[in-house]
Amino acid sequence: MSSSRNFILCIIVTSIATTSLMYAPQPIIPTLAEYFHVPIHSASLIISFALLPLAIAPIIYGYLLEKFSAKTIIVVSLFACFILQFFSCFTYNFHLFLILRVIEALFFPAILTSLLTLATRCKYLSVQKSVSLYVGATIGGGLVGRIGGSFFTEILSWQWSFAIFGCCIFLCGIWFIFLKNIPGKHLHNITVKNFIPFLKRKRFLLIFGSIFFMFFAFQAILATLPFAFKYEGESKSDFEIGLLYTGYIMGIIVSFFASRIAELFNGRINAIIVGFLIFSFSIISMRSLEFVIIFLFMFLFCIGSFTIHSLSSALLNSLSNRQKGITNGLYLAFYYSGGVIGSYLPSFYYTMFGWKSLTLVTGGIIFCIGILLFYNRHLYEDL
């Protein structure tokens, strides 16, 4: 295998393994809530607390990536995740379990920001293709983690599920040790002022804001869905809940054909707007807790959300030819900030108003973001 193919394959596999580790607990949260004897709001923190460092740390890692080797950051982070994942399998205390997950989550953005930055530095592929492969891999990881996590929990236990994903991340660390690093152009005098231009320009801010609300809605639906089935719909096993995430397959396909989709709609921004409209429609259509209906609309749900994610990330990297570590760090920070809030606060709304109301409100928010981008699409017509 050539060094270029080995490099791309390693990025893809490591992205899959990392996101699998992140999202494996999501479909089994009701099981973890019963195991640790905690209520629904506390159980929601398992995902929310894990995403919290990802909302802040990417900016820091974006800074570090302009000064230090991405390979070194990735290798250290992968082995740290393996150790923390191993210890989390043996805890009986919910608060200790959360602490271990939060510490582990500090290393997730180190890995993901480094992988995305390495992908955009890759000379073998265009920015769009590199980003599409990265996004497709993270989507695949979300699918593998959720379905695999629920499957291994069903046939073995959640501890074995965690251990299996931990071993995968360890093997990725070994692989990366033997991978040749691609250096970037280091900027030795980076300060906080380097971040400000990206937050003052409307073209950047609209992307950051739209991706925040996209992932907010995404996590609001997926984090609440297992509880909705448990308390309002038909009782389903962990594995059956995990099967609902089969729609992720469409996300992988969308990311790989992102360039074609952009061409089909005469530009990335137009495709992103359509993605928001599809995403909004799918959320509102999922208000019925019929298993088959949710299963089918999950495909449309993923088409919309991952069209937004894949094309927004590529659009951002096209806007910025320099300091990609910082821009990608800011992108991931806004992305996961939406996930942090979306995986926790909607649980309170759901408790008070129920699943149907949650889908209507969340879908309405996404529709408004799509309209906002439509009226500002002229800002991106040159890309």
ZISULWO-V965426 format. One record per pair of residues at least 12 apart in sequence whose ideal C-beta (glycine too) atoms are under 7 Angstrom apart, sorted by sequence separation. I is the first residue (numbers start at 1). J is the second residue. If there is no record, write none. Layout:
I_J, I_J
This chain:
61_73, 88_100, 119_131, 149_161, 152_164, 229_241, 285_297, 346_358, 87_100, 88_101, 29_43, 32_46, 119_133, 119_134, 226_241, 282_297, 316_331, 84_100, 29_46, 116_134, 282_300, 283_301, 313_331, 84_103, 85_104, 115_134, 225_244, 282_301, 84_104, 145_165, 25_46, 26_47, 25_47, 278_300, 279_301, 282_304, 81_104, 278_303, 279_304, 81_107, 278_304, 279_305, 80_107, 22_50, 276_304, 275_304, 279_308, 77_107, 275_307, 276_308, 77_110, 78_111, 275_308, 77_111, 272_307, 271_307, 272_308, 73_110, 74_111, 272_311, 74_114, 271_311, 272_312, 73_114, 74_115, 268_311, 70_114, 261_307, 268_314, 70_117, 268_315, 61_109, 65_113, 70_118, 49_98, 53_102, 57_106, 61_110, 65_114, 250_299, 254_303, 262_311, 52_102, 244_294, 50_101, 54_105, 58_109, 62_113, 244_295, 247_298, 251_302, 255_306, 46_98, 49_101, 50_102, 53_105, 57_109, 61_113, 65_117, 247_299, 250_302, 254_306, 258_310, 45_98, 49_102, 52_105, 53_106, 57_110, 61_114, 250_303, 254_307, 258_311, 51_105, 54_108, 244_298, 247_301, 248_302, 46_101, 50_105, 54_109, 58_113, 236_291, 247_302, 251_306, 255_310, 38_94, 53_109, 233_289, 254_310, 258_314, 232_289, 234_291, 36_94, 21_81, 122_182, 229_289, 36_97, 121_182, 228_289, 221_283, 121_184, 21_85, 118_182, 221_286, 315_380, 318_383, 217_283, 289_355, 287_355, 315_383, 287_356, 89_159, 287_359, 89_162, 286_359, 287_360, 88_162, 89_163, 284_359, 283_359, 284_360, 85_162, 283_362, 284_363, 85_165, 86_166, 283_363, 85_166, 154_237, 280_363, 283_366, 82_166, 85_169, 154_238, 153_238, 154_239, 22_108, 280_366, 82_169, 218_305, 279_366, 280_367, 81_169, 82_170, 150_238, 151_239, 150_239, 18_108, 276_366, 280_370, 78_169, 82_173, 150_241, 151_242, 214_305, 150_242, 18_111, 149_242, 276_369, 277_370, 18_112, 78_172, 79_173, 214_308, 276_370, 78_173, 147_242, 214_309, 146_242, 147_243, 14_111, 273_370, 276_373, 75_173, 78_176, 147_245, 146_245, 15_115, 273_373, 14_115, 75_176, 211_312, 272_373, 273_374, 74_176, 75_177, 143_245, 210_312, 11_115, 269_373, 273_377, 71_176, 143_248, 207_312, 142_248, 143_249, 11_118, 270_377, 11_119, 71_179, 207_315, 269_377, 139_248, 207_316, 71_181, 70_181, 269_380, 69_181, 139_251, 140_252, 268_380, 139_252, 267_381, 204_319, 268_383, 8_124, 136_252, 139_255, 203_319, 15_134, 19_138, 23_142, 27_146, 65_184, 67_186, 136_255, 4_124, 26_146, 66_186, 135_255, 136_256, 211_331, 215_335, 219_339, 223_343, 12_133, 16_137, 20_141, 24_145, 28_149, 66_187, 67_188, 15_137, 19_141, 23_145, 24_146, 27_149, 28_150, 31_153, 208_330, 212_334, 216_338, 220_342, 224_346, 232_354, 11_134, 15_138, 18_141, 19_142, 22_145, 23_146, 27_150, 132_255, 208_331, 211_334, 212_335, 215_338, 219_342, 224_347, 227_350, 232_355, 16_140, 17_141, 20_144, 21_145, 24_148, 25_149, 66_190, 132_256, 211_335, 214_338, 215_339, 218_342, 219_343, 223_347, 8_133, 12_137, 16_141, 20_145, 24_149, 28_153, 212_337, 213_338, 216_341, 217_342, 15_141, 19_145, 32_158, 132_258, 208_334, 212_338, 216_342, 220_346, 224_350, 31_158, 63_190, 215_342, 228_355, 16_144, 20_148, 194_323, 198_327, 28_158, 128_258, 128_259, 195_326, 194_326, 198_330, 224_358, 195_330, 59_195, 187_323, 24_161, 220_358, 24_165, 184_325, 221_362, 220_362, 21_165, 20_165, 217_362, 20_168, 21_169, 217_365, 217_366, 17_168, 18_169, 17_169, 213_365, 213_366, 17_172, 213_369, 14_172, 13_172, 210_369, 14_176, 210_373, 10_175, 10_176, 139_306, 206_373, 10_179, 206_376, 135_306, 7_179, 135_309, 135_310, 47_223, 203_379, 3_180, 202_379, 203_380, 132_310, 135_313, 44_223, 131_310, 131_313, 131_314, 128_314, 131_317, 40_227, 127_314, 127_317, 127_318, 26_222, 30_226, 26_223, 29_226, 30_227, 120_317, 27_226, 30_230, 120_324, 31_238, 117_324, 117_325, 28_238, 27_238, 117_328, 116_328, 27_241, 27_242, 113_328, 113_329, 27_245, 113_332, 112_332, 109_332, 66_323, 66_325, 65_325, 66_326, 62_325, 63_326, 62_326, 62_328, 62_329, 61_329, 62_330, 59_329, 58_329, 59_330, 58_332, 59_333, 58_333, 56_333, 54_332, 55_333, 55_336, 54_336, 55_337, 51_336, 55_340, 51_339, 52_340, 51_340, 48_340, 51_343, 48_343, 47_343, 48_344, 44_343, 45_344, 44_344, 44_347, 41_347, 40_347, 41_348, 40_351
